[in-house]
Every structure is written in C-alpha cells, then in structure tokens.
Amino acid sequence: MLKILAVCLAALAFGAMLSLNSFHLPIRPGFIAAILMIAAASWVKQYWKRRALVAGDEPNAAERSVWLWMVGTALITGFVIAVLFQPGSEVHTRTGGTGGYDSWLIFGGMVIAYYILRDKSLQRDERDIAISNFGTKAGYYALITILTIFLLSLGFAPHEQMQRFTHWLIANILVTLIMLSCLVQYVAQLISYWLDMRNLRADP
C-alpha cells in the first residue's frame, strides 16, 4: 500500500516541478511528461511480461489501466496546482503560459501509454467490477467533501482575501478538485487490488 501512495505523491511532485521549470529544459514541460509516460509504459509492459513468467503475480489489464490513470492524473494535478499557486496565474492570457497546452500534452501521453499497456484479450471480471464500484464510491464521497469545503470557503471568506479569485481561477480550481477526486478513486481501487492479492496469498 505504501508503494501506491509513494507513486501517487511522486507523480504529484514531479508534475509540480515541471510547472516550475525546475529542470530548465528548452522544450515544453508537458511534452517531457508525455514522453516519460510513454517510455515508462513501454518499460513496465516488458517488466510485467517477465513477472508473468517468473512469479505469475503481474496485475491484470484492468489494474494496469488504473495504475496508468493514477500516475497521469497525478502528473496533471500536480502541474495545475503549482501553476495556480504562481502569482499572476489568475489572469487568463492568450500566450498559452497558463499550463493548458501542457495539460493536454500530458493527457495525450496518457492515451498513447494506455494503448501500449492495454490487452484486448482480457476482460474485467466480477472482482474488477466490484473494485471499480468501490473506487467510484470513494471518489464520489471525496468530491462531495472537497467541493463542500471549497464552496464554504467561497461563501464565507473575507472579501479582501477573495480579490484573486477570478472566474478563470475558480473554474480551474473546480477542475482540479474533480481531478483530486479521481485520484482518490484510483488510489482506492489500487489499494483494493493490493488487499485482494494479500488475502489470496494468506489463504492456505
């Protein structure tokens, strides 16, 4: 379980570093993230193939997709959160410097990585459906909770503290809250897969 949380937090942190241009590279940060996701998907696919031959405990196609969406969503979320915290990001400009292009580049990398990892021959079984339903419920409750907190903040915060909250910033915060709820959903699903595997190993 710690590995799941560590991967999620690492992806969030890496996305944030990309938005801050911490690496000082001459290409768009979203393009860097997309290339890394595609390369990682290719490597992981070969790694899981070897695990299937050696140990037989590789994740199925449904679990692989959840891993991919968790990492990709965390990258975009970390990137957007860091952008929104930067002074001046509330001013919507035509220069493309507010991170929109990079978010779409990361999403494009997620789609390509999905097609690399997917296995058409495998279908979701009853366990996958139950775990998906559990994750959806966890994400729903998380979304309701964080939306309630944000809406109460908007309604009761002092006026002088709300000067920065333009329509553009509020819209992007709402999108970010949706992505955070998706992260909760994916993490809940992966933890469920982990618990299920641990219970199978514990059975005599």
C-alpha positions in Angstrom: 0.0 0.0 0.0 2.9 2.4 0.8 4.1 1.9 -2.8 0.8 3.1 -4.2 0.8 6.2 -2.1 4.5 6.8 -2.8 4.0 6.6 -6.6 1.0 9.0 -6.4 2.9 11.5 -4.3 6.0 11.3 -6.5 3.9 11.9 -9.7 2.2 14.9 -8.0 5.6 16.3 -7.0 7.1 15.7 -10.5 4.2 17.5 -12.1 4.6 20.4 -9.8 8.4 20.6 -10.5 7.6 20.6 -14.3 5.3 23.6 -13.9 8.0 25.5 -12.0 10.5 24.8 -14.8 12.8 23.2 -12.2 14.7 21.3 -14.9 15.3 24.3 -17.2 14.9 22.3 -20.4 14.2 24.0 -23.8 11.0 22.1 -24.5 7.5 22.3 -23.1 7.2 20.5 -19.7 4.0 18.7 -20.9 6.0 17.2 -23.8 8.6 16.0 -21.3 5.9 14.3 -19.1 4.2 12.8 -22.1 7.5 11.2 -23.4 8.3 9.9 -20.0 4.9 8.3 -19.6 5.1 6.6 -23.0 8.6 5.4 -22.2 7.6 4.2 -18.7 4.6 2.3 -20.2 6.8 0.5 -22.7 9.2 -0.5 -19.9 6.5 -1.5 -17.5 4.8 -3.7 -20.1 8.0 -5.7 -20.6 8.6 -5.9 -16.9 5.1 -7.3 -16.3 5.7 -9.8 -19.0 8.8 -11.0 -17.2 6.9 -11.1 -13.9 4.2 -13.3 -15.5 6.9 -15.8 -16.5 8.8 -15.8 -13.2 6.3 -15.1 -10.4 2.9 -15.1 -12.0 1.7 -12.1 -9.9 1.5 -9.4 -12.5 -1.5 -7.1 -12.5 -4.3 -7.8 -15.0 -5.3 -5.4 -17.7 -7.9 -3.6 -15.5 -5.4 -2.9 -12.7 -2.7 -1.8 -15.2 -5.2 0.8 -16.5 -5.8 2.1 -13.0 -2.1 2.5 -12.4 -1.8 4.5 -15.6 -4.7 6.8 -14.9 -3.5 7.4 -11.4 0.0 8.4 -12.5 -1.2 10.5 -15.4 -3.9 12.3 -13.4 -1.4 12.9 -10.6 1.1 14.5 -13.0 -1.6 16.8 -14.4 -3.0 17.6 -11.0 0.5 18.4 -9.5 1.2 20.6 -12.6 -2.0 22.5 -12.5 -1.9 23.1 -8.7 1.6 24.5 -8.9 0.5 26.8 -11.8 -2.5 28.1 -9.9 -0.3 28.9 -6.9 2.0 31.1 -9.0 1.3 34.8 -8.8 -0.5 36.1 -11.8 -1.9 32.8 -12.9 -5.4 34.1 -12.3 -5.0 36.4 -15.3 -6.2 34.4 -18.4 -3.9 35.3 -21.3 -3.6 34.3 -24.9 0.1 33.4 -24.6 -0.5 29.8 -23.5 1.6 30.3 -20.4 -1.1 29.2 -18.0 -0.5 25.4 -18.4 -3.4 24.5 -20.6 -1.3 23.2 -23.5 0.9 21.2 -21.2 -2.0 19.6 -19.5 -3.3 18.4 -22.9 0.1 17.2 -23.9 0.3 15.1 -20.7 -3.2 13.7 -21.4 -2.1 12.8 -24.9 0.8 10.9 -23.4 -1.7 9.1 -21.1 -3.8 8.0 -24.1 -0.8 6.7 -26.0 0.5 4.9 -22.9 -2.9 3.3 -22.4 -2.8 1.8 -25.9 0.7 0.5 -25.2 -0.4 -1.2 -21.9 -3.9 -2.5 -22.9 -4.6 -6.1 -23.6 -7.6 -6.7 -25.9 -7.8 -10.3 -24.9 -8.5 -9.7 -21.3 -11.9 -8.5 -19.9 -13.0 -7.3 -16.5 -14.3 -10.0 -14.2 -16.6 -9.7 -11.2 -13.6 -8.7 -8.9 -12.6 -5.9 -11.2 -16.2 -4.6 -11.4 -16.6 -4.7 -7.6 -13.3 -2.9 -7.1 -14.2 -0.3 -9.7 -17.5 0.3 -8.0 -15.7 0.8 -4.6 -13.3 3.3 -6.2 -16.1 5.2 -7.8 -17.9 5.5 -4.4 -14.7 6.7 -2.7 -14.2 9.3 -5.4 -17.8 10.5 -5.2 -17.5 11.0 -1.4 -14.2 12.7 -1.8 -15.6 15.1 -4.5 -18.6 16.0 -2.3 -16.3 16.7 0.7 -13.8 18.9 -1.1 -16.5 20.7 -3.1 -18.3 21.5 0.1 -15.1 22.8 1.7 -14.3 25.0 -1.3 -17.9 26.3 -1.6 -18.0 27.2 2.1 -14.6 29.0 1.6 -16.0 31.0 -1.3 -19.1 31.9 0.6 -17.6 32.9 4.0 -14.1 34.1 3.2 -13.4 37.8 3.8 -13.9 40.0 0.7 -10.2 41.2 0.7 -9.0 37.6 0.6 -11.1 36.8 -2.5 -9.7 39.5 -4.8 -7.5 37.0 -6.6 -10.4 34.6 -7.3 -11.3 35.5 -10.8 -13.8 33.4 -12.9 -10.8 31.7 -14.6 -9.2 30.8 -11.3 -12.4 29.4 -9.8 -13.1 27.3 -12.9 -9.6 25.8 -12.8 -9.8 25.1 -9.1 -13.1 23.3 -9.7 -11.5 21.2 -12.4 -8.6 20.5 -10.1 -11.0 19.3 -7.4 -12.5 16.9 -9.9 -9.1 15.5 -10.7 -8.3 15.1 -7.0 -11.4 13.1 -6.5 -10.4 10.9 -9.5 -7.0 10.4 -7.7 -8.9 9.2 -4.6 -10.8 6.8 -6.8 -7.7 5.4 -8.4 -5.8 5.1 -5.1 -8.8 3.3 -3.5 -9.0 0.9 -6.4 -5.3 0.1 -6.3 -5.4 -0.4 -2.5 -8.4 -2.8 -3.1 -6.3 -4.8 -5.6 -3.4 -4.9 -3.1 -5.7 -6.1 -0.3 -7.2 -8.7 -2.5 -3.8 -10.0 -3.6 -2.6 -10.1 0.1 -5.7 -12.1 1.1 -5.1 -14.6 -1.7 -1.5 -15.1 -0.6 -2.7 -15.6 3.0 -5.1 -18.3 2.2 -3.7 -21.8 2.8 
